[in-house]
Amino acid sequence: MKMFRLIILFLLVFAVSPLLFAQTATTAQEGPIVGYKEGLFIESPDGNNRVQIQGRLQARFTYNSLEKTTDTNTFVIQRGKIKLDGNVFSKALLYVFEMSFGTRAAATTSAACANAACTSTVNAVTAESTTGLPALEDYYVDWTKYDLAQIRTGQFKVPFLRQELTSDGKQQFVDRASSTDFFNFSRDLGVTLHGYLFNYWMNYYLFAMNGEGQNNVNRNRNLLTGLRLEFPLLGNYKYSESDVDYSALPTLGFGAATVYNERASSFSNGTIPATTKAQHGTVDVDFKYHGLSWLAAGMVNHTLEGASVTNWGYNSQLGYFLLPQRFEVAARAAGTIFKTLINQYEYAFALNTFFNKHSLKLQTDYAFLINNRGQNLNDHRIRTQLQVVF
């Protein structure tokens, strides 16, 4: 923890120092601008240097009614995050640094192959910290001077699944769908060329990553590569669930992405074993209008060598604010169809109370989990979570 505090102190000094130098180049009356907007920020008068610090807390209670085994209930700090972001030397040079302090990771319901032949499976667990020790999530810079071509490098989320690209702080349910867990690549280290084309009618992300997952170096010469395209037909295609803005005009967007994963990668996905060459794909849609929101996504992966394995997944969510910007009801249907394992399904219902949009909200959801834990078992789950972003 001492080392982590030193790192945080160094980053704060590094981020704030340009502001101090910027002040010396201006008149005495032009001091740094200090304010608060979803976090405390300091900014130079010309806007070329800015640092903002933000915290996020998700305090959660979960009750699991498990078939053929003992029920469980637990309190956790599902996510406790500290984020530094802003720009340095120019409004176009952005940076993001984020650490996670969750007390333990949520055990997923996914079943991953225990060997190359996939003759046996084990329940997969998310890559978040299970000890309460800090874990580095995001650390990257992004040069955004030109709309046509921008470049990001460091550690960040692989631009693949829309629901994963949507922050866990802006989810409609307490957490992401079970199908997202199966097909998700989460974070990785690499580079992304991205931008806006055709007068903002299309967004693109062309990327190359290690393919080894979060906080891991590449142990071979092969990379995970891919392309994501987005088409904001009406309004902006924002990575945010629930119509917390109570949109006066309808917003509609579509997205599609594909990923090619080289055989030497140690990353496994669904029932695709590690070190297996595979192709992955997804399509998604999002609609919002006057408190009504609907999103849907389809996912697929397929081996390109060895035994032919194809997995399919889907997620669909529908929500509506009974009280505008205050109280929302939502329903979800998600599923994963495996080639080698029993199919798994999730049917869920949520009640959400928003006090300050996603920055302060209380969520409760119930889920019926069919064929859960990679077995022919049906479970019930109730979760309540308070989120504070400050």
C-alpha positions as CSV (number, residue, x, y, z in Angstrom):
1,M,0.0,0.0,0.0
2,K,2.9,2.4,0.7
3,M,4.2,1.8,-2.9
4,F,0.7,2.5,-4.2
5,R,0.5,5.8,-2.2
6,L,3.8,6.9,-3.6
7,I,2.5,6.1,-7.1
8,I,-0.6,8.2,-6.6
9,L,1.4,11.1,-5.2
10,F,3.8,10.9,-8.1
11,L,0.9,11.0,-10.6
12,L,-0.8,13.9,-8.8
13,V,2.5,15.9,-8.9
14,F,3.1,14.9,-12.5
15,A,-0.5,16.0,-13.5
16,V,-0.6,19.2,-11.6
17,S,3.0,20.5,-12.4
18,P,2.1,21.6,-15.9
19,L,-0.7,23.7,-14.4
20,L,1.9,25.5,-12.2
21,F,4.2,26.1,-15.1
22,A,1.2,27.4,-17.1
23,Q,0.4,29.9,-14.4
24,T,3.9,31.4,-14.5
25,A,3.4,32.2,-18.2
26,T,0.2,34.2,-17.5
27,T,-0.6,37.3,-15.5
28,A,-1.0,37.1,-11.8
29,Q,-4.7,37.4,-12.1
30,E,-4.9,34.2,-14.2
31,G,-4.5,31.4,-11.7
32,P,-5.6,27.8,-12.2
33,I,-9.3,27.1,-12.4
34,V,-10.6,24.8,-9.7
35,G,-14.0,23.3,-9.8
36,Y,-16.2,20.2,-9.4
37,K,-18.0,18.2,-12.1
38,E,-18.3,14.5,-11.4
39,G,-15.0,14.9,-9.6
40,L,-12.7,17.7,-8.4
41,F,-10.6,19.3,-11.2
42,I,-7.8,21.8,-11.7
43,E,-7.3,23.4,-15.0
44,S,-4.9,26.0,-16.5
45,P,-6.5,29.2,-17.8
46,D,-5.8,28.2,-21.4
47,G,-7.4,24.8,-20.9
48,N,-4.2,23.0,-22.2
49,N,-3.6,21.3,-18.9
50,R,-6.3,19.7,-16.7
51,V,-6.4,17.0,-14.1
52,Q,-9.6,15.6,-12.5
53,I,-9.9,13.0,-9.7
54,Q,-13.0,10.9,-9.4
55,G,-14.0,8.1,-7.0
56,R,-16.6,5.4,-7.5
57,L,-18.1,3.2,-4.9
58,Q,-20.5,0.2,-5.4
59,A,-21.7,-1.2,-2.1
60,R,-23.6,-4.4,-2.9
61,F,-25.6,-7.1,-1.1
62,T,-26.3,-10.4,-2.9
63,Y,-28.5,-13.3,-2.0
64,N,-28.2,-16.5,-4.0
65,S,-30.8,-19.3,-3.8
66,L,-28.8,-22.2,-5.2
67,E,-30.3,-25.5,-6.3
68,K,-28.9,-28.6,-4.5
69,T,-26.5,-26.6,-2.4
70,T,-26.5,-24.1,0.5
71,D,-27.9,-20.6,-0.2
72,T,-25.5,-17.7,0.2
73,N,-25.7,-14.0,1.1
74,T,-22.9,-11.5,1.3
75,F,-22.0,-7.8,1.5
76,V,-19.2,-6.6,-0.7
77,I,-17.6,-3.5,-2.1
78,Q,-18.1,-4.7,-5.6
79,R,-16.1,-1.8,-7.0
80,G,-14.1,0.9,-5.4
81,K,-12.3,2.9,-8.0
82,I,-10.0,6.0,-8.1
83,K,-9.7,7.7,-11.5
84,L,-7.4,10.4,-12.7
85,D,-8.0,11.9,-16.2
86,G,-7.6,15.1,-18.1
87,N,-5.3,16.5,-20.7
88,V,-1.7,17.7,-20.7
89,F,0.2,20.2,-22.9
90,S,-2.8,20.4,-25.3
91,K,-6.5,19.9,-25.2
92,A,-6.0,17.1,-27.7
93,L,-3.6,15.0,-25.6
94,L,-5.8,13.1,-23.2
95,Y,-4.8,10.7,-20.4
96,V,-6.7,8.2,-18.2
97,F,-5.5,6.4,-15.1
98,E,-7.8,4.1,-13.0
99,M,-7.2,1.8,-10.1
100,S,-9.7,-0.7,-8.6
101,F,-10.0,-1.6,-4.9
102,G,-12.9,-4.0,-4.9
103,T,-13.0,-6.3,-1.9
104,R,-13.5,-9.4,-4.1
105,A,-14.5,-10.3,-7.6
106,A,-17.9,-11.7,-8.4
107,A,-17.7,-15.3,-9.4
108,T,-19.1,-15.6,-12.8
109,T,-21.4,-18.4,-14.0
110,S,-19.2,-19.2,-17.0
111,A,-17.7,-22.6,-17.5
112,A,-14.2,-22.5,-19.1
113,C,-12.3,-25.4,-20.6
114,A,-9.9,-27.0,-18.1
115,N,-7.8,-28.5,-20.8
116,A,-7.1,-28.1,-24.5
117,A,-9.5,-30.9,-25.5
118,C,-12.3,-29.3,-23.4
119,T,-13.1,-32.7,-21.8
120,S,-13.6,-31.0,-18.5
121,T,-14.6,-27.5,-17.3
122,V,-14.2,-25.2,-14.4
123,N,-16.1,-22.1,-13.4
124,A,-14.4,-18.9,-14.6
125,V,-13.8,-16.0,-12.3
126,T,-13.5,-12.3,-13.4
127,A,-10.1,-10.8,-13.4
128,E,-10.8,-8.2,-10.7
129,S,-8.9,-8.2,-7.4
130,T,-10.0,-10.9,-5.0
131,T,-8.0,-9.6,-2.0
132,G,-8.9,-5.9,-1.7
133,L,-5.4,-5.0,-3.0
134,P,-5.3,-2.3,-5.8
135,A,-5.3,-3.5,-9.4
136,L,-4.4,-1.3,-12.4
137,E,-7.3,-1.1,-14.8
138,D,-6.8,1.8,-17.3
139,Y,-3.6,3.7,-18.0
140,Y,-3.4,5.3,-21.5
141,V,-2.9,8.4,-23.5
142,D,-5.1,9.4,-26.4
143,W,-4.1,11.9,-29.2
144,T,-7.4,13.4,-30.4
145,K,-6.4,16.4,-32.5
146,Y,-8.1,15.3,-35.7
147,D,-11.6,13.8,-36.0
148,L,-10.5,11.6,-38.9
149,A,-7.6,9.8,-37.1
150,Q,-6.9,9.6,-33.4
151,I,-4.6,7.2,-31.6
152,R,-4.7,5.6,-28.2
153,T,-2.0,3.5,-26.5
154,G,-1.6,1.9,-23.1
155,Q,-3.9,-0.4,-21.2
156,F,-7.7,0.0,-21.9
157,K,-10.8,-2.0,-22.8
158,V,-10.6,-4.0,-26.0
159,P,-13.1,-2.2,-28.4
160,F,-15.4,-5.2,-28.8
161,L,-18.6,-5.7,-26.8
162,R,-20.7,-2.6,-26.3
163,Q,-21.8,-3.5,-22.8
164,E,-18.2,-4.0,-21.7
165,L,-17.3,-0.6,-23.3
166,T,-20.1,0.9,-21.2
167,S,-18.7,1.7,-17.8
168,D,-19.8,-0.5,-14.9
169,G,-21.0,2.8,-13.4
170,K,-23.5,3.3,-16.2
171,Q,-25.3,0.0,-16.3
172,Q,-29.0,-0.5,-16.3
173,F,-28.8,-3.5,-14.1
174,V,-26.6,-4.1,-11.0
175,D,-24.1,-5.7,-13.3
176,R,-23.6,-6.8,-16.9
177,A,-25.4,-9.7,-18.5
178,S,-24.0,-13.3,-18.1
179,S,-23.5,-13.6,-21.8
180,T,-21.2,-10.6,-21.8
181,D,-19.0,-12.4,-19.3
182,F,-18.6,-15.3,-21.7
183,F,-17.6,-13.4,-24.8
184,N,-15.8,-10.4,-23.2
185,F,-12.1,-9.5,-23.7
186,S,-12.1,-6.9,-20.9
187,R,-8.8,-4.9,-20.8
188,D,-5.5,-5.4,-22.6
189,L,-2.4,-3.5,-23.6
190,G,-2.0,-2.2,-27.1
191,V,-2.8,0.5,-29.6
192,T,-6.0,1.7,-31.2
193,L,-6.5,4.0,-34.3
194,H,-9.9,5.5,-34.0
195,G,-12.0,8.4,-35.4
196,Y,-15.1,9.7,-37.0
197,L,-15.9,9.4,-40.7
198,F,-18.6,10.8,-43.1
199,N,-19.5,13.8,-41.0
200,Y,-19.9,11.7,-37.8
201,W,-22.1,9.1,-39.5
202,M,-19.6,6.3,-38.7
203,N,-17.1,5.8,-35.8
204,Y,-14.2,3.3,-36.2
205,Y,-11.7,1.5,-33.9
206,L,-8.9,-0.4,-35.5
207,F,-6.8,-2.1,-32.8
208,A,-3.9,-4.5,-32.0
209,M,-3.5,-5.8,-28.5
210,N,-1.2,-8.3,-26.7
211,G,-4.1,-10.8,-26.4
212,E,-2.9,-11.8,-22.9
213,G,-5.5,-9.8,-20.9
214,Q,-5.2,-7.2,-18.2
215,N,-1.7,-6.3,-16.8
216,N,0.1,-9.0,-18.8
217,V,2.9,-8.7,-21.3
218,N,2.9,-10.6,-24.5
219,R,4.8,-13.9,-24.3
220,N,5.0,-14.5,-28.1
221,R,5.1,-12.6,-31.4
222,N,1.3,-12.9,-32.1
223,L,-1.3,-10.3,-31.4
224,L,-5.0,-9.9,-30.9
225,T,-6.3,-7.7,-33.7
226,G,-9.8,-6.3,-34.6
227,L,-12.1,-3.7,-35.9
228,R,-15.2,-2.0,-34.4
229,L,-17.6,0.1,-36.4
230,E,-20.5,2.3,-35.0
231,F,-23.3,4.0,-36.9
232,P,-25.0,6.8,-34.8
233,L,-28.1,7.1,-37.0
234,L,-30.0,9.4,-34.6
235,G,-28.1,11.5,-32.1
236,N,-24.9,10.2,-30.4
237,Y,-24.1,6.5,-29.8
238,K,-23.2,7.0,-26.1
239,Y,-21.8,4.2,-23.9
240,S,-24.5,4.6,-21.3
241,E,-27.6,2.5,-20.4
242,S,-31.0,3.8,-19.2
243,D,-32.4,7.0,-20.6
244,V,-31.3,9.1,-17.6
245,D,-31.4,12.3,-19.7
246,Y,-35.0,11.7,-20.7
247,S,-34.1,12.3,-24.3
248,A,-36.3,14.9,-26.0
249,L,-35.4,13.4,-29.4
250,P,-34.9,9.8,-30.2
251,T,-31.4,8.4,-30.3
252,L,-30.6,5.2,-32.3
253,G,-27.3,3.6,-33.2
254,F,-25.8,0.3,-34.4
255,G,-22.4,-1.3,-33.9
256,A,-20.5,-4.3,-35.1
257,A,-17.0,-5.6,-34.3
258,T,-14.8,-8.5,-35.1
259,V,-11.6,-9.8,-33.4
260,Y,-9.0,-12.3,-34.6
261,N,-7.2,-14.0,-31.8
262,E,-3.9,-15.8,-32.7
263,R,-3.3,-19.3,-31.6
264,A,-0.4,-18.4,-29.3
265,S,-2.5,-16.2,-27.0
266,S,-3.1,-17.5,-23.5
267,F,-6.5,-15.8,-23.4
268,S,-9.5,-18.1,-23.4
269,N,-13.0,-17.0,-24.3
270,G,-16.2,-19.0,-23.5
271,T,-15.4,-22.6,-24.3
272,I,-12.6,-21.6,-26.8
273,P,-9.5,-23.0,-25.1
274,A,-6.4,-20.9,-24.6
275,T,-3.7,-21.2,-27.4
276,T,-6.5,-21.8,-30.0
277,K,-6.8,-19.6,-33.1
278,A,-10.3,-18.1,-33.2
279,Q,-12.5,-15.5,-34.7
280,H,-15.0,-13.5,-32.7
281,G,-17.9,-11.2,-33.7
282,T,-20.7,-9.1,-32.3
283,V,-23.5,-6.7,-33.4
284,D,-25.4,-4.3,-31.2
285,V,-28.2,-1.7,-31.2
286,D,-29.2,1.0,-28.7
287,F,-32.4,3.2,-28.7
288,K,-33.5,5.9,-26.2
289,Y,-36.5,8.2,-26.2
290,H,-38.5,10.0,-23.5
291,G,-37.4,7.6,-20.7
292,L,-37.7,4.5,-22.8
293,S,-34.5,2.5,-23.6
294,W,-33.8,-0.7,-25.5
295,L,-30.5,-2.3,-26.2
296,A,-29.6,-5.7,-27.7
297,A,-26.5,-7.5,-28.8
298,G,-25.5,-10.8,-30.4
299,M,-22.1,-12.5,-30.0
300,V,-20.3,-15.4,-31.6
301,N,-16.9,-17.0,-31.5
302,H,-15.5,-19.9,-33.7
303,T,-12.3,-21.9,-33.7
304,L,-10.1,-21.7,-36.8
305,E,-8.1,-24.8,-36.0
306,G,-8.5,-28.1,-34.3
307,A,-12.0,-29.3,-33.3
308,S,-14.8,-27.1,-34.7
309,V,-16.3,-25.1,-31.8
310,T,-18.9,-22.3,-32.2
311,N,-20.6,-20.5,-29.3
312,W,-23.5,-18.0,-29.6
313,G,-24.7,-15.4,-27.2
314,Y,-27.3,-12.7,-26.9
315,N,-28.5,-10.0,-24.5
316,S,-31.6,-7.8,-24.7
317,Q,-32.8,-5.1,-22.2
318,L,-35.8,-2.9,-22.1
319,G,-36.3,-0.1,-19.6
320,Y,-38.8,2.7,-18.9
321,F,-38.8,5.5,-16.4
322,L,-42.2,5.5,-14.6
323,L,-41.1,8.7,-13.0
324,P,-38.9,10.7,-15.4
325,Q,-35.2,10.6,-14.4
326,R,-36.1,9.2,-11.0
327,F,-37.6,5.7,-11.0
328,E,-37.1,3.0,-13.7
329,V,-38.2,-0.5,-14.3
330,A,-36.2,-2.8,-16.6
331,A,-36.2,-6.4,-17.9
332,R,-33.4,-8.5,-19.4
333,A,-33.1,-11.7,-21.4
334,A,-29.7,-13.2,-22.0
335,G,-28.3,-16.5,-23.1
336,T,-25.2,-18.4,-24.2
337,I,-25.5,-21.4,-26.6
338,F,-22.5,-23.6,-26.4
339,K,-21.1,-26.3,-28.8
340,T,-19.7,-28.5,-26.0
341,L,-21.5,-27.4,-22.8
342,I,-25.0,-27.1,-21.6
343,N,-26.7,-23.8,-22.7
344,Q,-27.2,-21.1,-20.0
345,Y,-29.9,-18.4,-19.8
346,E,-30.6,-15.4,-17.6
347,Y,-34.0,-13.7,-17.1
348,A,-33.9,-10.6,-14.9
349,F,-36.0,-7.7,-13.7
350,A,-34.7,-4.5,-12.1
351,L,-36.0,-1.5,-10.1
352,N,-33.8,1.5,-10.2
353,T,-34.0,4.8,-8.3
354,F,-31.8,7.6,-9.6
355,F,-31.0,10.6,-7.3
356,N,-28.4,12.2,-9.5
357,K,-28.4,10.2,-12.8
358,H,-25.7,7.5,-12.6
359,S,-23.7,9.4,-10.1
360,L,-26.0,8.5,-7.2
361,K,-28.4,5.6,-7.7
362,L,-29.9,2.6,-5.8
363,Q,-30.6,-0.5,-7.9
364,T,-32.2,-3.9,-7.1
365,D,-32.5,-6.7,-9.5
366,Y,-33.7,-10.3,-9.5
367,A,-32.5,-13.0,-11.9
368,F,-33.6,-16.5,-12.7
369,L,-30.4,-18.3,-13.9
370,I,-31.1,-21.5,-15.9
371,N,-28.4,-24.2,-16.1
372,N,-26.2,-22.1,-13.9
373,R,-22.7,-22.8,-12.7
374,G,-22.0,-24.8,-15.9
375,Q,-24.4,-27.5,-14.8
376,N,-28.1,-28.5,-15.1
377,L,-29.0,-26.3,-12.1
378,N,-31.4,-23.4,-11.8
379,D,-30.6,-20.6,-9.4
380,H,-32.3,-17.5,-8.1
381,R,-30.3,-14.3,-7.4
382,I,-31.3,-11.0,-5.7
383,R,-28.9,-8.0,-5.7
384,T,-29.1,-4.5,-4.2
385,Q,-26.5,-2.0,-4.9
386,L,-25.8,1.7,-4.0
387,Q,-23.5,3.6,-6.3
388,V,-21.9,6.9,-5.5
389,V,-19.6,8.7,-8.0
390,F,-17.8,11.6,-6.5
